[in-house]
């Protein structure tokens, strides 16, 4: 991922594809931390995704799971409410 981010991305389509790929990689990396019950690290990576894409419902939902694992129910509630605003029809949010 670091190598790919060093490339000069001149075309808009390439930048969009790279952004989508990078988001998927970071989300999957963060999900692996959740599986290992390393909630703080997982939450950190979900926050990175949300910094770049504030409407990413998957990151909101998973960061809420990480927050619950840490006992931070206020952040979990905030993320779940935000996810519901973005996608009210999503059963998870």
Biopython code that builds the backbone (N, CA, C, O; Angstrom):
import numpy as np
from Bio.PDB.StructureBuilder import StructureBuilder

atoms = [
    (1, "UNK", "N", (0.819, -1.181, 0.000)),
    (1, "UNK", "CA", (0.000, 0.000, 0.000)),
    (1, "UNK", "C", (0.866, 1.248, 0.000)),
    (1, "UNK", "O", (0.556, 2.216, -0.694)),
    (2, "UNK", "N", (1.952, 1.237, 0.774)),
    (2, "UNK", "CA", (2.848, 2.383, 0.804)),
    (2, "UNK", "C", (3.469, 2.586, -0.572)),
    (2, "UNK", "O", (3.574, 3.715, -1.050)),
    (3, "UNK", "N", (3.877, 1.494, -1.206)),
    (3, "UNK", "CA", (4.447, 1.578, -2.545)),
    (3, "UNK", "C", (3.447, 2.187, -3.521)),
    (3, "UNK", "O", (3.792, 3.086, -4.288)),
    (4, "UNK", "N", (2.216, 1.701, -3.493)),
    (4, "UNK", "CA", (1.198, 2.216, -4.401)),
    (4, "UNK", "C", (0.921, 3.694, -4.164)),
    (4, "UNK", "O", (0.663, 4.435, -5.113)),
    (5, "UNK", "N", (0.970, 4.123, -2.926)),
    (5, "UNK", "CA", (0.672, 5.525, -2.631)),
    (5, "UNK", "C", (1.773, 6.456, -3.117)),
    (5, "UNK", "O", (1.556, 7.663, -3.219)),
    (6, "UNK", "N", (2.944, 5.920, -3.418)),
    (6, "UNK", "CA", (4.043, 6.739, -3.925)),
    (6, "UNK", "C", (3.912, 7.016, -5.421)),
    (6, "UNK", "O", (4.591, 7.900, -5.942)),
    (7, "UNK", "N", (3.062, 6.286, -6.110)),
    (7, "UNK", "CA", (2.879, 6.490, -7.538)),
    (7, "UNK", "C", (2.184, 7.816, -7.806)),
    (7, "UNK", "O", (1.344, 8.265, -7.027)),
    (8, "UNK", "N", (2.541, 8.417, -8.895)),
    (8, "UNK", "CA", (1.865, 9.638, -9.312)),
    (8, "UNK", "C", (0.617, 9.226, -10.078)),
    (8, "UNK", "O", (0.695, 8.554, -11.106)),
    (9, "UNK", "N", (-0.510, 9.631, -9.572)),
    (9, "UNK", "CA", (-1.781, 9.242, -10.173)),
    (9, "UNK", "C", (-2.343, 10.442, -10.926)),
    (9, "UNK", "O", (-2.946, 11.337, -10.334)),
    (10, "UNK", "N", (-2.135, 10.446, -12.232)),
    (10, "UNK", "CA", (-2.523, 11.594, -13.044)),
    (10, "UNK", "C", (-3.974, 11.549, -13.487)),
    (10, "UNK", "O", (-4.616, 12.595, -13.572)),
    (11, "UNK", "N", (-4.500, 10.390, -13.768)),
    (11, "UNK", "CA", (-5.852, 10.294, -14.311)),
    (11, "UNK", "C", (-6.873, 10.164, -13.184)),
    (11, "UNK", "O", (-6.643, 9.472, -12.192)),
    (12, "UNK", "N", (-7.997, 10.840, -13.358)),
    (12, "UNK", "CA", (-9.044, 10.836, -12.340)),
    (12, "UNK", "C", (-9.537, 9.413, -12.076)),
    (12, "UNK", "O", (-9.709, 9.025, -10.920)),
    (13, "UNK", "N", (-9.765, 8.632, -13.137)),
    (13, "UNK", "CA", (-10.249, 7.260, -12.957)),
    (13, "UNK", "C", (-9.271, 6.423, -12.150)),
    (13, "UNK", "O", (-9.681, 5.600, -11.332)),
    (14, "UNK", "N", (-7.986, 6.630, -12.376)),
    (14, "UNK", "CA", (-6.965, 5.881, -11.643)),
    (14, "UNK", "C", (-6.974, 6.288, -10.179)),
    (14, "UNK", "O", (-6.850, 5.441, -9.295)),
    (15, "UNK", "N", (-7.121, 7.588, -9.919)),
    (15, "UNK", "CA", (-7.172, 8.052, -8.529)),
    (15, "UNK", "C", (-8.378, 7.497, -7.800)),
    (15, "UNK", "O", (-8.281, 7.108, -6.636)),
    (16, "UNK", "N", (-9.513, 7.459, -8.478)),
    (16, "UNK", "CA", (-10.731, 6.925, -7.865)),
    (16, "UNK", "C", (-10.559, 5.442, -7.572)),
    (16, "UNK", "O", (-10.911, 4.978, -6.487)),
    (17, "UNK", "N", (-10.024, 4.700, -8.527)),
    (17, "UNK", "CA", (-9.801, 3.267, -8.322)),
    (17, "UNK", "C", (-8.824, 3.020, -7.186)),
    (17, "UNK", "O", (-9.030, 2.128, -6.363)),
    (18, "UNK", "N", (-7.756, 3.814, -7.142)),
    (18, "UNK", "CA", (-6.776, 3.661, -6.077)),
    (18, "UNK", "C", (-7.401, 3.970, -4.722)),
    (18, "UNK", "O", (-7.155, 3.260, -3.746)),
    (19, "UNK", "N", (-8.204, 5.020, -4.659)),
    (19, "UNK", "CA", (-8.855, 5.397, -3.415)),
    (19, "UNK", "C", (-9.779, 4.281, -2.918)),
    (19, "UNK", "O", (-9.808, 3.971, -1.727)),
    (20, "UNK", "N", (-10.526, 3.689, -3.837)),
    (20, "UNK", "CA", (-11.418, 2.582, -3.465)),
    (20, "UNK", "C", (-10.621, 1.378, -2.975)),
    (20, "UNK", "O", (-10.991, 0.736, -1.993)),
    (21, "UNK", "N", (-9.518, 1.076, -3.671)),
    (21, "UNK", "CA", (-8.665, -0.043, -3.263)),
    (21, "UNK", "C", (-8.048, 0.218, -1.897)),
    (21, "UNK", "O", (-8.048, -0.659, -1.034)),
    (22, "UNK", "N", (-7.522, 1.425, -1.700)),
    (22, "UNK", "CA", (-6.902, 1.762, -0.421)),
    (22, "UNK", "C", (-7.920, 1.687, 0.720)),
    (22, "UNK", "O", (-7.604, 1.210, 1.810)),
    (23, "UNK", "N", (-9.132, 2.158, 0.466)),
    (23, "UNK", "CA", (-10.187, 2.087, 1.481)),
    (23, "UNK", "C", (-10.480, 0.640, 1.847)),
    (23, "UNK", "O", (-10.610, 0.312, 3.027)),
    (24, "UNK", "N", (-10.584, -0.223, 0.850)),
    (24, "UNK", "CA", (-10.854, -1.645, 1.114)),
    (24, "UNK", "C", (-9.729, -2.282, 1.911)),
    (24, "UNK", "O", (-9.982, -3.066, 2.825)),
    (25, "UNK", "N", (-8.484, -1.949, 1.571)),
    (25, "UNK", "CA", (-7.334, -2.517, 2.286)),
    (25, "UNK", "C", (-7.351, -2.083, 3.747)),
    (25, "UNK", "O", (-7.162, -2.906, 4.642)),
    (26, "UNK", "N", (-7.577, -0.798, 3.992)),
    (26, "UNK", "CA", (-7.564, -0.292, 5.366)),
    (26, "UNK", "C", (-8.742, -0.856, 6.164)),
    (26, "UNK", "O", (-8.587, -1.208, 7.334)),
    (27, "UNK", "N", (-9.927, -0.943, 5.529)),
    (27, "UNK", "CA", (-11.080, -1.535, 6.213)),
    (27, "UNK", "C", (-10.816, -2.990, 6.591)),
    (27, "UNK", "O", (-11.154, -3.416, 7.695)),
    (28, "UNK", "N", (-10.220, -3.743, 5.690)),
    (28, "UNK", "CA", (-9.927, -5.150, 5.982)),
    (28, "UNK", "C", (-8.864, -5.292, 7.057)),
    (28, "UNK", "O", (-8.946, -6.179, 7.907)),
    (29, "UNK", "N", (-7.860, -4.410, 7.020)),
    (29, "UNK", "CA", (-6.835, -4.437, 8.052)),
    (29, "UNK", "C", (-7.463, -4.143, 9.413)),
    (29, "UNK", "O", (-7.161, -4.809, 10.403)),
    (30, "UNK", "N", (-8.333, -3.145, 9.451)),
    (30, "UNK", "CA", (-8.998, -2.788, 10.705)),
    (30, "UNK", "C", (-9.897, -3.921, 11.197)),
    (30, "UNK", "O", (-9.955, -4.197, 12.395)),
    (31, "UNK", "N", (-10.601, -4.577, 10.265)),
    (31, "UNK", "CA", (-11.471, -5.694, 10.648)),
    (31, "UNK", "C", (-10.654, -6.826, 11.271)),
    (31, "UNK", "O", (-11.126, -7.509, 12.180)),
    (32, "UNK", "N", (-9.428, -7.022, 10.780)),
    (32, "UNK", "CA", (-8.590, -8.078, 11.366)),
    (32, "UNK", "C", (-8.228, -7.744, 12.812)),
    (32, "UNK", "O", (-8.115, -8.642, 13.646)),
    (33, "UNK", "N", (-8.047, -6.460, 13.110)),
    (33, "UNK", "CA", (-7.798, -6.071, 14.500)),
    (33, "UNK", "C", (-9.019, -6.362, 15.372)),
    (33, "UNK", "O", (-8.880, -6.799, 16.514)),
    (34, "UNK", "N", (-10.215, -6.121, 14.832)),
    (34, "UNK", "CA", (-11.430, -6.429, 15.597)),
    (34, "UNK", "C", (-11.514, -7.914, 15.915)),
    (34, "UNK", "O", (-11.857, -8.301, 17.032)),
    (35, "UNK", "N", (-11.195, -8.745, 14.921)),
    (35, "UNK", "CA", (-11.257, -10.199, 15.151)),
    (35, "UNK", "C", (-10.298, -10.627, 16.252)),
    (35, "UNK", "O", (-10.573, -11.570, 16.994)),
    (36, "UNK", "N", (-9.162, -9.924, 16.355)),
    (36, "UNK", "CA", (-8.180, -10.253, 17.390)),
    (36, "UNK", "C", (-8.466, -9.521, 18.699)),
    (36, "UNK", "O", (-7.687, -9.596, 19.649)),
    (37, "UNK", "N", (-9.599, -8.811, 18.734)),
    (37, "UNK", "CA", (-10.010, -8.043, 19.905)),
    (37, "UNK", "C", (-9.014, -6.940, 20.261)),
    (37, "UNK", "O", (-8.861, -6.577, 21.427)),
    (38, "UNK", "N", (-8.345, -6.418, 19.238)),
    (38, "UNK", "CA", (-7.455, -5.272, 19.393)),
    (38, "UNK", "C", (-8.243, -4.035, 18.947)),
    (38, "UNK", "O", (-8.011, -3.473, 17.877)),
    (39, "UNK", "N", (-9.180, -3.637, 19.806)),
    (39, "UNK", "CA", (-10.178, -2.635, 19.461)),
    (39, "UNK", "C", (-9.584, -1.241, 19.224)),
    (39, "UNK", "O", (-10.038, -0.511, 18.343)),
    (40, "UNK", "N", (-8.583, -0.881, 20.001)),
    (40, "UNK", "CA", (-7.995, 0.450, 19.848)),
    (40, "UNK", "C", (-7.342, 0.599, 18.470)),
    (40, "UNK", "O", (-7.526, 1.614, 17.799)),
    (41, "UNK", "N", (-6.575, -0.418, 18.051)),
    (41, "UNK", "CA", (-5.922, -0.355, 16.752)),
    (41, "UNK", "C", (-6.948, -0.368, 15.623)),
    (41, "UNK", "O", (-6.821, 0.380, 14.654)),
    (42, "UNK", "N", (-7.956, -1.212, 15.751)),
    (42, "UNK", "CA", (-9.009, -1.268, 14.743)),
    (42, "UNK", "C", (-9.730, 0.054, 14.625)),
    (42, "UNK", "O", (-9.963, 0.544, 13.520)),
    (43, "UNK", "N", (-10.085, 0.636, 15.761)),
    (43, "UNK", "CA", (-10.766, 1.928, 15.769)),
    (43, "UNK", "C", (-9.937, 3.012, 15.114)),
    (43, "UNK", "O", (-10.470, 3.889, 14.434)),
    (44, "UNK", "N", (-8.636, 2.952, 15.318)),
    (44, "UNK", "CA", (-7.741, 3.932, 14.710)),
    (44, "UNK", "C", (-7.829, 3.853, 13.176)),
    (44, "UNK", "O", (-7.942, 4.880, 12.508)),
    (45, "UNK", "N", (-7.779, 2.647, 12.628)),
    (45, "UNK", "CA", (-7.832, 2.492, 11.175)),
    (45, "UNK", "C", (-9.208, 2.855, 10.613)),
    (45, "UNK", "O", (-9.301, 3.410, 9.518)),
    (46, "UNK", "N", (-10.271, 2.549, 11.350)),
    (46, "UNK", "CA", (-11.604, 2.969, 10.897)),
    (46, "UNK", "C", (-11.698, 4.494, 10.888)),
    (46, "UNK", "O", (-12.343, 5.073, 10.013)),
    (47, "UNK", "N", (-11.061, 5.137, 11.852)),
    (47, "UNK", "CA", (-11.054, 6.601, 11.894)),
    (47, "UNK", "C", (-10.304, 7.182, 10.692)),
    (47, "UNK", "O", (-10.688, 8.228, 10.168)),
    (48, "UNK", "N", (-9.246, 6.512, 10.259)),
    (48, "UNK", "CA", (-8.512, 6.965, 9.075)),
    (48, "UNK", "C", (-9.425, 6.930, 7.856)),
    (48, "UNK", "O", (-9.455, 7.876, 7.068)),
    (49, "UNK", "N", (-10.173, 5.835, 7.703)),
    (49, "UNK", "CA", (-11.104, 5.732, 6.570)),
    (49, "UNK", "C", (-12.132, 6.861, 6.660)),
    (49, "UNK", "O", (-12.427, 7.509, 5.656)),
    (50, "UNK", "N", (-12.669, 7.095, 7.835)),
    (50, "UNK", "CA", (-13.699, 8.120, 7.997)),
    (50, "UNK", "C", (-13.151, 9.536, 7.809)),
    (50, "UNK", "O", (-13.896, 10.437, 7.422)),
    (51, "UNK", "N", (-11.891, 9.739, 8.072)),
    (51, "UNK", "CA", (-11.275, 11.036, 7.825)),
    (51, "UNK", "C", (-11.313, 11.355, 6.330)),
    (51, "UNK", "O", (-11.583, 12.487, 5.930)),
    (52, "UNK", "N", (-11.036, 10.335, 5.514)),
    (52, "UNK", "CA", (-10.997, 10.521, 4.063)),
    (52, "UNK", "C", (-12.358, 10.341, 3.402)),
    (52, "UNK", "O", (-12.605, 10.878, 2.322)),
    (53, "UNK", "N", (-13.237, 9.583, 4.050)),
    (53, "UNK", "CA", (-14.564, 9.318, 3.492)),
    (53, "UNK", "C", (-15.568, 9.316, 4.644)),
    (53, "UNK", "O", (-15.924, 8.252, 5.151)),
    (54, "UNK", "N", (-16.025, 10.496, 5.061)),
    (54, "UNK", "CA", (-16.866, 10.604, 6.253)),
    (54, "UNK", "C", (-18.210, 9.902, 6.159)),
    (54, "UNK", "O", (-18.870, 9.714, 7.182)),
    (55, "UNK", "N", (-18.636, 9.510, 4.971)),
    (55, "UNK", "CA", (-19.928, 8.831, 4.815)),
    (55, "UNK", "C", (-19.791, 7.329, 4.644)),
    (55, "UNK", "O", (-20.730, 6.682, 4.179)),
    (56, "UNK", "N", (-18.661, 6.758, 5.001)),
    (56, "UNK", "CA", (-18.451, 5.322, 4.850)),
    (56, "UNK", "C", (-19.158, 4.588, 5.996)),
    (56, "UNK", "O", (-18.658, 4.527, 7.119)),
    (57, "UNK", "N", (-20.323, 4.038, 5.685)),
    (57, "UNK", "CA", (-21.162, 3.396, 6.702)),
    (57, "UNK", "C", (-20.482, 2.162, 7.292)),
    (57, "UNK", "O", (-20.598, 1.903, 8.489)),
    (58, "UNK", "N", (-19.781, 1.410, 6.464)),
    (58, "UNK", "CA", (-19.095, 0.219, 6.968)),
    (58, "UNK", "C", (-18.067, 0.604, 8.031)),
    (58, "UNK", "O", (-17.956, -0.066, 9.058)),
    (59, "UNK", "N", (-17.322, 1.669, 7.790)),
    (59, "UNK", "CA", (-16.330, 2.118, 8.770)),
    (59, "UNK", "C", (-17.011, 2.612, 10.047)),
    (59, "UNK", "O", (-16.521, 2.369, 11.150)),
    (60, "UNK", "N", (-18.148, 3.308, 9.892)),
    (60, "UNK", "CA", (-18.881, 3.784, 11.076)),
    (60, "UNK", "C", (-19.364, 2.617, 11.926)),
    (60, "UNK", "O", (-19.199, 2.612, 13.146)),
    (61, "UNK", "N", (-19.965, 1.624, 11.263)),
    (61, "UNK", "CA", (-20.505, 0.476, 11.985)),
    (61, "UNK", "C", (-19.386, -0.296, 12.685)),
    (61, "UNK", "O", (-19.515, -0.681, 13.847)),
    (62, "UNK", "N", (-18.296, -0.513, 11.966)),
    (62, "UNK", "CA", (-17.196, -1.279, 12.564)),
    (62, "UNK", "C", (-16.473, -0.491, 13.653)),
    (62, "UNK", "O", (-16.016, -1.069, 14.639)),
    (63, "UNK", "N", (-16.368, 0.830, 13.478)),
    (63, "UNK", "CA", (-15.754, 1.622, 14.545)),
    (63, "UNK", "C", (-16.640, 1.607, 15.781)),
    (63, "UNK", "O", (-16.146, 1.636, 16.908)),
    (64, "UNK", "N", (-17.960, 1.559, 15.566)),
    (64, "UNK", "CA", (-18.881, 1.437, 16.702)),
    (64, "UNK", "C", (-18.631, 0.125, 17.438)),
    (64, "UNK", "O", (-18.663, 0.089, 18.669)),
    (65, "UNK", "N", (-18.382, -0.952, 16.696)),
    (65, "UNK", "CA", (-18.070, -2.236, 17.332)),
    (65, "UNK", "C", (-16.778, -2.143, 18.138)),
    (65, "UNK", "O", (-16.691, -2.671, 19.246)),
    (66, "UNK", "N", (-15.769, -1.464, 17.572)),
    (66, "UNK", "CA", (-14.508, -1.283, 18.291)),
    (66, "UNK", "C", (-14.731, -0.457, 19.559)),
    (66, "UNK", "O", (-14.185, -0.771, 20.617)),
    (67, "UNK", "N", (-15.530, 0.594, 19.444)),
    (67, "UNK", "CA", (-15.817, 1.445, 20.608)),
    (67, "UNK", "C", (-16.530, 0.657, 21.698)),
    (67, "UNK", "O", (-16.227, 0.815, 22.881)),
    (68, "UNK", "N", (-17.482, -0.197, 21.303)),
    (68, "UNK", "CA", (-18.169, -1.021, 22.303)),
    (68, "UNK", "C", (-17.191, -1.978, 22.975)),
    (68, "UNK", "O", (-17.285, -2.233, 24.176)),
    (69, "UNK", "N", (-16.247, -2.508, 22.189)),
    (69, "UNK", "CA", (-15.231, -3.388, 22.760)),
    (69, "UNK", "C", (-14.375, -2.686, 23.801)),
    (69, "UNK", "O", (-13.860, -3.316, 24.725)),
    (70, "UNK", "N", (-14.227, -1.373, 23.643)),
    (70, "UNK", "CA", (-13.452, -0.579, 24.600)),
    (70, "UNK", "C", (-14.326, 0.002, 25.714)),
    (70, "UNK", "O", (-13.823, 0.645, 26.635)),
    (71, "UNK", "N", (-15.633, -0.229, 25.619)),
    (71, "UNK", "CA", (-16.542, 0.313, 26.619)),
    (71, "UNK", "C", (-16.900, 1.769, 26.374)),
    (71, "UNK", "O", (-17.429, 2.430, 27.268)),
    (72, "UNK", "N", (-16.622, 2.278, 25.186)),
    (72, "UNK", "CA", (-16.933, 3.668, 24.844)),
    (72, "UNK", "C", (-18.277, 3.691, 24.113)),
    (72, "UNK", "O", (-18.337, 3.807, 22.889)),
    (73, "UNK", "N", (-19.336, 3.577, 24.884)),
    (73, "UNK", "CA", (-20.672, 3.457, 24.308)),
    (73, "UNK", "C", (-21.167, 4.775, 23.705)),
    (73, "UNK", "O", (-22.023, 4.772, 22.820)),
    (74, "UNK", "N", (-20.631, 5.895, 24.181)),
    (74, "UNK", "CA", (-21.028, 7.187, 23.625)),
    (74, "UNK", "C", (-20.549, 7.310, 22.165)),
    (74, "UNK", "O", (-21.313, 7.724, 21.294)),
    (75, "UNK", "N", (-19.286, 6.948, 21.906)),
    (75, "UNK", "CA", (-18.775, 6.984, 20.537)),
    (75, "UNK", "C", (-19.518, 5.965, 19.671)),
    (75, "UNK", "O", (-19.845, 6.247, 18.518)),
    (76, "UNK", "N", (-19.779, 4.790, 20.223)),
    (76, "UNK", "CA", (-20.507, 3.765, 19.465)),
    (76, "UNK", "C", (-21.885, 4.278, 19.062)),
    (76, "UNK", "O", (-22.306, 4.106, 17.918)),
    (77, "UNK", "N", (-22.576, 4.897, 19.988)),
    (77, "UNK", "CA", (-23.901, 5.445, 19.702)),
    (77, "UNK", "C", (-23.821, 6.534, 18.641)),
    (77, "UNK", "O", (-24.650, 6.580, 17.732)),
    (78, "UNK", "N", (-22.828, 7.408, 18.752)),
    (78, "UNK", "CA", (-22.651, 8.493, 17.799)),
    (78, "UNK", "C", (-22.421, 7.930, 16.396)),
    (78, "UNK", "O", (-23.036, 8.395, 15.437)),
    (79, "UNK", "N", (-21.533, 6.925, 16.269)),
    (79, "UNK", "CA", (-21.254, 6.324, 14.966)),
    (79, "UNK", "C", (-22.486, 5.646, 14.378)),
    (79, "UNK", "O", (-22.752, 5.764, 13.182)),
    (80, "UNK", "N", (-23.235, 4.939, 15.214)),
    (80, "UNK", "CA", (-24.425, 4.248, 14.712)),
    (80, "UNK", "C", (-25.499, 5.235, 14.267)),
    (80, "UNK", "O", (-26.181, 5.001, 13.269)),
    (81, "UNK", "N", (-25.654, 6.330, 14.996)),
    (81, "UNK", "CA", (-26.620, 7.357, 14.590)),
    (81, "UNK", "C", (-26.186, 8.018, 13.283)),
    (81, "UNK", "O", (-27.018, 8.290, 12.417)),
    (82, "UNK", "N", (-24.889, 8.275, 13.140)),
    (82, "UNK", "CA", (-24.372, 8.885, 11.910)),
    (82, "UNK", "C", (-24.563, 7.939, 10.729)),
    (82, "UNK", "O", (-24.924, 8.374, 9.635)),
    (83, "UNK", "N", (-24.322, 6.651, 10.944)),
    (83, "UNK", "CA", (-24.505, 5.668, 9.876)),
    (83, "UNK", "C", (-25.968, 5.603, 9.459)),
    (83, "UNK", "O", (-26.278, 5.486, 8.274)),
    (84, "UNK", "N", (-26.858, 5.680, 10.428)),
    (84, "UNK", "CA", (-28.289, 5.642, 10.120)),
    (84, "UNK", "C", (-28.718, 6.869, 9.312)),
    (84, "UNK", "O", (-29.580, 6.767, 8.439)),
    (85, "UNK", "N", (-28.122, 8.021, 9.601)),
    (85, "UNK", "CA", (-28.435, 9.231, 8.829)),
    (85, "UNK", "C", (-27.997, 9.079, 7.373)),
    (85, "UNK", "O", (-28.703, 9.510, 6.461)),
    (86, "UNK", "N", (-26.833, 8.466, 7.157)),
    (86, "UNK", "CA", (-26.312, 8.310, 5.797)),
    (86, "UNK", "C", (-27.110, 7.278, 5.025)),
    (86, "UNK", "O", (-27.452, 7.493, 3.862)),
    (87, "UNK", "N", (-27.410, 6.150, 5.672)),
    (87, "UNK", "CA", (-28.139, 5.060, 5.024)),
    (87, "UNK", "C", (-29.268, 4.560, 5.922)),
    (87, "UNK", "O", (-29.117, 3.528, 6.576)),
    (88, "UNK", "N", (-30.383, 5.260, 5.965)),
    (88, "UNK", "CA", (-31.473, 4.861, 6.867)),
    (88, "UNK", "C", (-32.052, 3.483, 6.560)),
    (88, "UNK", "O", (-32.628, 2.853, 7.447)),
    (89, "UNK", "N", (-31.911, 3.002, 5.326)),
    (89, "UNK", "CA", (-32.478, 1.695, 4.979)),
    (89, "UNK", "C", (-31.535, 0.544, 5.313)),
    (89, "UNK", "O", (-31.926, -0.619, 5.210)),
    (90, "UNK", "N", (-30.302, 0.847, 5.712)),
    (90, "UNK", "CA", (-29.334, -0.194, 6.042)),
    (90, "UNK", "C", (-29.720, -0.827, 7.366)),
    (90, "UNK", "O", (-29.839, -0.128, 8.372)),
    (91, "UNK", "N", (-29.919, -2.151, 7.385)),
    (91, "UNK", "CA", (-30.367, -2.860, 8.586)),
    (91, "UNK", "C", (-29.331, -2.795, 9.701)),
    (91, "UNK", "O", (-29.698, -2.845, 10.875)),
    (92, "UNK", "N", (-28.044, -2.685, 9.367)),
    (92, "UNK", "CA", (-27.004, -2.619, 10.392)),
    (92, "UNK", "C", (-26.991, -1.283, 11.097)),
    (92, "UNK", "O", (-26.669, -1.200, 12.282)),
    (93, "UNK", "N", (-27.346, -0.225, 10.362)),
    (93, "UNK", "CA", (-27.232, 1.106, 10.985)),
    (93, "UNK", "C", (-28.473, 1.438, 11.677)),
    (93, "UNK", "O", (-28.583, 2.514, 12.266)),
]
sb = StructureBuilder()
sb.init_structure("model")
sb.init_model(0)
sb.init_chain("A")
sb.init_seg("    ")
for serial, (resi, resn, name, xyz) in enumerate(atoms, 1):
    if name == "N":
        sb.init_residue(resn, " ", resi, " ")
    sb.init_atom(name, np.array(xyz, "f"), 0.0, 1.0, " ", f" {name:<3s}", serial, name[0])
structure = sb.get_structure()
